[in-house]
Amino acid sequence: MRSLEPPESHFLSAAIGWLELGNTGEALSELCRLPIPARCHPDVFEVRWQIYARERKWETALDLARVIIKLDPQRPEGWIHQSYSLHELERTDEARRHLVEVAERFPEVCTIPYNLACYACQLGDLDETRDWLHRAIRVGGKRQIKSMALEDADLRPLWDEIRKL
């Protein structure tokens, strides 16, 4: 997939800047300035997903994640966003199933085993949680994963074990 070139890339950067400032309305306004063909780029859908996730509009976020997957199935973010949206919609088992299907396709992405650990924990499978958490540590490093896990309420049942890692 080709990269966006100026001026499209400038509008996308402006949208990201507004999003980082917490202003989702201005971020969407910047995306609306893109020519119609550029609005169909996976990078644009990625930013739109982030906007709707920030606004906790999970049905729309789920739709956007699925578009990213269709446009670029080799982009791990689409799969991660789809499962995260499903989890937020309280469809955690479905989120887990979708992400497990692609986990081996993206062995270098620590977010996938980390999120799978969260989903397994929420579904009450602590052995599976431990397995996915150890995989995330192998890819992402113990310090980073441990720090995230101790802040993540999804993993609260294992916080005492995680502290000892």
TAKA-V103563 format. One record per backbone hydrogen bond with DSSP energy under -0.5 kcal/mol. CO is the residue of the C=O (numbers start at 0). NH is the residue of the N-H. Records with the same first field share a line. If there is no record, write none. Layout:
CO = NH  NH
//
This chain:
4 = 7  8
6 = 9  10
7 = 11
8 = 12
9 = 13
10 = 14
11 = 15
12 = 16
13 = 17
14 = 18
15 = 19
16 = 20
17 = 22
18 = 21
21 = 23
22 = 26
23 = 27
24 = 28
25 = 29
26 = 30
27 = 31
28 = 32
29 = 32
30 = 33
34 = 37  38
35 = 38
36 = 39
37 = 40
40 = 43  44
41 = 45
42 = 46
43 = 47
44 = 48
45 = 49
46 = 50
47 = 51
48 = 52
49 = 53
50 = 54
51 = 56
52 = 55
55 = 57
56 = 60
57 = 61
58 = 62
59 = 63
60 = 64
61 = 65
62 = 66
63 = 67
64 = 68
65 = 69
66 = 70
67 = 71
71 = 74
73 = 75
74 = 77  78
75 = 79
76 = 80
77 = 81
78 = 82
79 = 83
80 = 84
81 = 85
82 = 86
83 = 87
84 = 88
85 = 90
86 = 89
90 = 94
91 = 95
92 = 96
93 = 97
94 = 98
95 = 99
96 = 100
97 = 101
98 = 101  102
99 = 102
101 = 104  105
102 = 105
103 = 106
105 = 108
107 = 109
108 = 111  112
109 = 113
110 = 114
111 = 115
112 = 116
113 = 117
114 = 118
115 = 119
116 = 120
117 = 121
118 = 122
119 = 124
120 = 123
123 = 125
124 = 128
125 = 129
126 = 130
127 = 131
128 = 132
129 = 133
130 = 134
131 = 135
132 = 136
133 = 137
134 = 138
135 = 139
136 = 140
140 = 144
141 = 145
142 = 146
143 = 147
144 = 148
145 = 149
147 = 150  151
148 = 151
150 = 152
151 = 154
152 = 155
154 = 157
155 = 158
157 = 161
158 = 162
159 = 163
160 = 163
161 = 164
//
